[in-house]
Structure formats: C-alpha cells, structure tokens
C-alpha cells in the first residue's frame, strides 16, 4: 500500500511520534493504522524511562483548569512537555484534564515524595512510631511498622503515588509513564493549586517549586 502524507499526518496526530517514525511504522505494517499506532506507542513507552528526568528542556505545555459542578472546588495544574506540537495533541491535553479532575477529588498536597518537607516527614514518623509503641510493639518491630505506614502516608498526600481516579489499577506515576510512551517525548507535572470554598489555604499551591 502506498503511504500518503495524510496517513502520516493522521498517525502523528494520534501518537505524537515524529513524521519519519510514523512513515516507517506505516510501511512496516502495510498501511495498517491501528498496528502502526500500537507499535509506536510500545516503542515510545520503552523510551519513557530514559526520557523522564534526563535533563531535557520542557518549556512548552498547558495550564489546565477544573471547576467542580457545585463550583466549590477548583484546580489549576501546569503540565510541561518539550514541544508546542505535543502540547496541542489530544493525548497530552486529556492527560492534563484528567490530572485536574484527579487533584480536585483526591486532594494531594505535593507532586512528588521529594517535595514533602523533611520536617513534615519526621513529624509523621514520630507520630507513627509512638502509635506503634503504644500498641505494644517492640521498638525494632515498631520501626518496620512505621515504614509501612509512611508508604500509606505518601499515597495519601503525594500526587504521583496516588491511585489514578479513573483507573485505580495504576498510579498517577504509571499514567505519566504511559503518556510519555504514547506521545514520544518528556512530560512533567510541574505544579498545581487546589482551591476549596471556605478553606484558609489551597492544597499544593506551588508543589515542586524550590
């Protein structure tokens, strides 16, 4: 089958892959759009780990908002990528919208575990250790219990470690990796702000900022 420019364009819009990769994939699968798209997504996912955190410049992206139907909760989230082309793709924009919805409903406070202030971590460790000892656990056992409870603590307040609201079989971190694989370039959840009517402070106003 002859590969046309329109076929390459359609595949690029669907996957975010480069034009040459799209053309090669279509040629490899004799113009089968679905097989070519799946191949490019798998290829992109294999590269995702290498791309994430590899010091690539991510100066493009979107700031997306979500306001709950009762207008009592609102979210702004900034998601960055490498190119304006990818920022305009349906996959990237849907990812940003899904994040805003997730943040509105699950109320994370930080983007990554590394963003949680050390003072908060140590205070929580002390609370959990005292709790374990009060339950009659020996100190050595209490230390192990604390580690397990700290994992749960992070899952409650760290966006990347929460189960994704639309598919609880994966975390937001896993969703990010899948998105990078699908679009073929680095993506970063930069920061978010969550506002709830009547709260004194918004959750996660500037997570990730130094």
N, C-alpha and C positions, 0 to 999 in steps of 0.2 A: 504494500500500500504506500502511495506517495504521501509524505508527511508535509502538510501545508503550514504556512505561517500562522494561520488561525488556530490550528491544532496545538501548536507550540504555545501560543499566547494563552489559550484556554487552560492548558496544563500548568503553565507558570502561575496563572491567577489562582488555580486550585491548590497548588502545593507551595508556592513561593520559591521554587527552585529556579536556578539560572536557565536562560534560554538554551544554552548548549546541552546542559544536562537533560532538559525536557526533550530536546530533539533526539538525543541518543536513546533515552528511555522509550520514546515512541517508536523509534526504529527497531529497538531490541524486541519490543512486543508487537511488532507489525501493526502499529496504529491503535492498539487496544488501550483506550484511555484509562480504564479502571486499573488494569495491570501496571501500566506505566506510573500512574499516580501512587499506587501502593508501593511499588519499587522505590520511588523517590522518597516516600515517607520513611520507609525502613532504612534507606541509605542515610537520610538526614538524622534519624534517631541514633544511628551508630556514631554519628559525629557529634551528637549533642553534648556528651560529657566533655569532649575535648574543647568544644566551643565555650561552654559555660565557665566563667571565671578565668578565661585565658587572656585577660587584659585587652580584649577587643574594645574598640570605641563604640559606644552605644549612645549616640546623641539624637536619635530620632525616636518616635514613639507616639503615644497618646496620653492625654489626661481624660479619663472617663468618669462619669458620674452615675450615681444610682440614688433614687429617692423612693423610699417605701410608699406603698399605696396610701397609707394613712398620713403621709407627709410628716411623720415624727422621727424618722431615721433617714439620714443621707450620708453618702460616701463619695469621696474623691480618691481616685487611685491613679498614680503615674506608672506606666509600663514603658520601658525603653527597648529599642532594637537598633540595628545597625543602619538600616536604610529606610528612606521615606516610602519606597515601593512596598516593603514588607509591612510598614505601619498602616498602609491602606488596604491590606489584604483582609478578606472576611475572617480568616482563621485568627489573625492577630487581634482584630477588633472584638471578635467574640470572646477570646481569652480575657481581654481587659474587662469586658462587660460581666463575664462570669466571676471574675475576681471581685468586682464591686458588689455584686449580689452576695457572694460568699462573705465578704467582710461585713456587710450590713447585718447578716443573720448570725454569724458566729463570733463577732466582736473580738478579733485578735487585737493584740496591743503592739506587737512588733513583727517586722517582716521575717527576720531570721533569729535563730538562737543567739548568734553573736551580738545582736543588737540589744539583748536584755542586759541592763546594767548589773555589774558584779554585785553591788550592794543588795539588789533585789534577789539575786540568786542565792547569796549567802544567807540572807534572812529567811528565805523559804527552806533552805537546807536545815537551818536551826529549828524551824518550826516542825518540820517533818521528823527530825531526829528526836526532839523532845516528845513528840507524839508517839513514836515507836517505843521509846524507853518507858513512857507512861503506860503503854500497853503491855509492859513486862518483858520486852525483848532485850536480850543481852546486847551490849554495845556493838560487838562485831556483827551481829545479825541486824541490828538497827541500821548500820551503815549500808548494808545491801538493800534493805527496805527503802532507805532514803533514795538510792539511785533509781529504783523502780518508780517511786512516787515523783521524782524530779522529771522523769520522762513524761509522765502524765501531766505534770505542771506545764512543761513546754508545749505539749499538744493542745493545751487549753489557751495559751496566750500567744503562741508563735504561728503566724500565718502559714509558713512553709511546712509546718509539721501537723497542721490540722487536716482531718479528712475532708475531701472536697465535697461541698454541699450537694452537688448534682450527681455525684458518684462516690459513695463512701468506701469503695474498694481501693481508692487511690488517694494519696495525699496531694496537697497543692504543689509540693515539690515535684512529685511524679508527673502531675499535669503540666508543670513548667517544662520538664524534660521532653514530654511528648510534643509540646508546642514547638520547642526548638527543633526537634526532629522533623516535624511536619513542614515548618517554614524554611528551614535550612540556614538560619543564622542565629546569633546570640540574642537572648531576651533577658531582661532584668526587671523584676518588680522593684521599682525604685523607692516608693513611699506611698503612704495612704493617710487619709484622715477620715474618721468616722464621727458623725455628729448625731446625738440622740436628744430630742427635745427634753429640757429640764436638767440635763447633766451639766455639771460645772465645767468639766473638761472633756474634750473629744478624745477618743481612744486612738492611739497611734498617730498623733498629729504629724510627726515627722520621723517615723521609724527609718532607720538606715542612715540618717544623717549623722555625721560626726560633729 
